[in-house]
Amino acid sequence: MKAYWEYMCDEGHRWVLFKDVAAPEQPAETLCPQGHEAVTLRKGPVADIVETSIRPAAHICDDVTGRLALEHHYYLVLRDNQSMTERMSARTYRWADAVESLKKFEECSAAKAWRLLDQMDG
């Protein structure tokens, strides 16, 4: 399971890492960007809210000419940050439509997001 590792040093600097909750701590991670050693660490497991992104669908369809297929088209990509399961839309979208479509997944749990993506792809 992933978590936000929140460090703080005596100088009040705070820095956050996103990594597995059971991962070993690396020495470099315990130093703030100004070089002070961390005095506190809090591991906060991530909420059940999907991560969203837009992935370019463009790909080379002709190795000789370098011609692209699906140029200016994008896939919606959703990731459950607890299990690291990722799903990608079956259909492609133009940029503005992709951005608008991702708004439907705001604050969505993974289970709800998978159902919604299935409906949109349907």
N, C-alpha and C positions, 0 to 999 in steps of 0.2 A: 504494500500500500504506500502511496506517495504522501508526502507531508511537506509543509513549509517549515524549514529550519530557520528560526528567528534568533539571531545572535545580537548581543549588545556588549560593548566594552565600557570601562569606567569613564571614558570621555563622552559617553552618551551617543556614540555612533551606533547605528542599527543597520544590519544587513541581513538579507533573506536569501536562502537557497531553496530550490525545489528538487527534492530527491527522495529516495525510498526511506521510509521511516526507520527501517532496521539497517540501513547502510552504515558502514564504518565511517567514523569522522576522520577527515583528512586534516593534517596539521595546517595547511595553508587556508583552510576554510575557517579556522578559528581566529584569523587576523582580519581586522577591519581594513578598509582601503587605505587608512592612514597608518597602518602597521601596529595598532594596539591589539593586545590579546583580549579575546572575549571573556567576560565574566559570567554571562548567563546564556543559556540556550533553552529555547522552548520549541518543541516539535508540535505543530498544529496540523493534524490530518486534514486533507482537503475535503470540502463539502461535495455532496453528490450533485454537482452541476457540471454539465458537459463543457468541454473546451471547444470552441468553434474556430474554423479557419477556412480560407478560400484557396484552392489549389488550381493552378493553371492546367487546363486540359490540352493545351497545345503540345503537339509532338511531331517529330519529323516523320513524314509519310513517304518521302522519296529520298533515299540515301544519295543519289546522284546529284539532284538539284538542290537538296536541302529544304524542299517545300514543306510547309507546315500544314497539318490538319488541325481543325478546331482552334485556330488562332482566335484570340479574344473571347474564348469560352472558358468557363471555370466549373470546378466541382465544389460542392459543399463538403467539408470534412468535419466530423464530430469525434471527440475523444473523451472516453470516460477516464478521468484522471485517477480513479481508485483502482481499476483493473487494467488500465492502459489499453483497453479495447478501442479500436478505431473503426469508424464506418465512413464511407464516402458515398455521396449521392450517385445514383445510377445515371441520372441525366445531367446535362451541362446547363450552365446559365451564363448570360451576359453579366458583366461586372455589376451594374446597378441592380439587376435582378438578384444576383447572388448576395449582395450586401443586404438588400431588403428581406430576402428569404431567411438569412441568418438571424434576423430580429425575432423570428418565431421561436428560436431556441434559447432566448434569454432566460436565465434562471431555471432551465429545464434539467430534470434528473435524467440519467442515462436511459432508464426504462421508457420514460415519456418521449425522449428525443428519438429513440429507435423507432417507436410507433409513428411519430410524426414524420420522420424521414421516409418510412415505408409508405405512408399515405401520399406524400409529395411525389415519390417515385412511381406510385401506383399507376 
